Amino acid sequence: MLARDASWNDPKGFPYGGRLTGAAEVRTRVFEAIGADWTSFAVNVERVVAVAEGQSVLAVGRYVGQHRATGRRLDAPFAHVWRTSHGQLTHFETFTDTATIRDAMAV
């Protein structure tokens, strides 16, 4: 569902992503990297709100997991904002406590 030229934006200090373009770059720099670094990692969505006449979605929840190298657990809140066009996800932006994520990863 992620558009080929989708815009992916993670906050400064987030260990994955940054400003990425396209599904292939997101897959490699975000999802494959998370899979390599964490023994478990989940995006637990607690609430979803459709806004802007159904063209934007806000998801609120928590990142939870355990880091492979440190063994430390992660529990950090997030908010994701998605925009859609013609049935595809075209823009993504996340807001999270990046210090909590980096603390779990610090060797």
C-alpha positions as CSV (number, residue, x, y, z in Angstrom):
1,M,0.0,0.0,0.0
2,L,3.0,2.3,0.3
3,A,3.3,4.4,-2.9
4,R,6.4,3.9,-4.9
5,D,7.4,7.5,-4.4
6,A,6.0,7.9,-0.8
7,S,7.6,10.4,1.5
8,W,8.7,8.9,4.9
9,N,9.7,11.2,7.7
10,D,11.1,10.2,11.1
11,P,12.1,12.7,13.7
12,K,15.7,13.9,14.2
13,G,17.4,11.5,16.6
14,F,15.3,8.5,15.4
15,P,17.8,5.7,14.6
16,Y,16.1,4.6,11.4
17,G,14.8,6.5,8.5
18,G,15.0,10.2,8.5
19,R,13.6,11.7,5.3
20,L,13.2,8.8,2.9
21,T,11.5,8.5,-0.5
22,G,9.9,5.4,-1.8
23,A,8.9,2.0,-0.6
24,A,12.3,0.3,-1.4
25,E,14.2,2.8,0.7
26,V,11.8,2.5,3.6
27,R,11.9,-1.3,3.5
28,T,15.7,-1.3,3.6
29,R,16.5,1.6,6.0
30,V,13.6,1.1,8.4
31,F,12.0,-2.3,8.4
32,E,15.0,-4.5,7.5
33,A,17.2,-2.5,10.0
34,I,14.7,-2.9,12.8
35,G,14.5,-6.6,12.1
36,A,18.3,-6.9,12.3
37,D,18.6,-4.8,15.5
38,W,15.7,-6.1,17.6
39,T,14.7,-9.6,18.8
40,S,11.2,-8.3,19.1
41,F,9.7,-5.0,17.9
42,A,6.0,-4.2,17.7
43,V,4.0,-1.1,16.8
44,N,1.0,-1.4,19.1
45,V,-1.7,1.0,17.8
46,E,-4.1,2.1,20.5
47,R,-6.2,4.6,18.6
48,V,-6.8,5.5,14.9
49,V,-8.5,8.7,13.8
50,A,-9.5,9.6,10.2
51,V,-9.1,13.3,9.4
52,A,-9.3,15.6,6.4
53,E,-12.2,13.8,4.7
54,G,-10.6,10.4,5.0
55,Q,-7.4,11.4,3.2
56,S,-5.3,11.5,6.5
57,V,-5.1,9.0,9.3
58,L,-3.6,9.6,12.8
59,A,-2.5,6.5,14.7
60,V,-1.5,6.7,18.4
61,G,0.2,3.9,20.3
62,R,3.4,2.5,21.7
63,Y,6.6,1.0,20.3
64,V,7.6,-2.1,22.3
65,G,10.4,-4.5,21.9
66,Q,13.7,-5.9,23.1
67,H,17.0,-4.9,21.6
68,R,19.2,-7.7,20.3
69,A,22.6,-6.4,21.4
70,T,21.7,-4.8,24.7
71,G,18.8,-7.0,25.8
72,R,17.1,-3.8,27.0
73,R,13.3,-3.4,26.6
74,L,11.6,-0.6,24.8
75,D,8.3,1.0,25.6
76,A,7.9,4.4,23.9
77,P,4.8,6.3,22.8
78,F,4.3,7.4,19.2
79,A,1.9,9.2,16.9
80,H,1.9,8.4,13.2
81,V,0.3,10.7,10.6
82,W,-0.5,9.1,7.2
83,R,-1.8,10.7,4.1
84,T,-3.4,8.7,1.3
85,S,-4.1,9.2,-2.4
86,H,-5.9,6.9,-4.7
87,G,-5.8,4.0,-2.2
88,Q,-2.0,4.3,-1.5
89,L,-0.1,5.7,1.4
90,T,1.8,8.7,0.1
91,H,3.1,10.5,3.2
92,F,4.2,9.3,6.6
93,E,5.4,11.2,9.6
94,T,6.1,9.9,13.1
95,F,6.4,11.6,16.4
96,T,8.1,9.7,19.3
97,D,10.4,9.8,22.3
98,T,13.7,9.2,20.4
99,A,15.7,9.3,23.6
100,T,13.9,6.3,25.0
101,I,14.6,4.3,21.8
102,R,18.3,5.3,21.7
103,D,18.6,4.4,25.4
104,A,17.4,0.9,24.8
105,M,20.0,0.6,22.0
106,A,23.0,2.1,23.8
107,V,25.7,-0.4,24.3
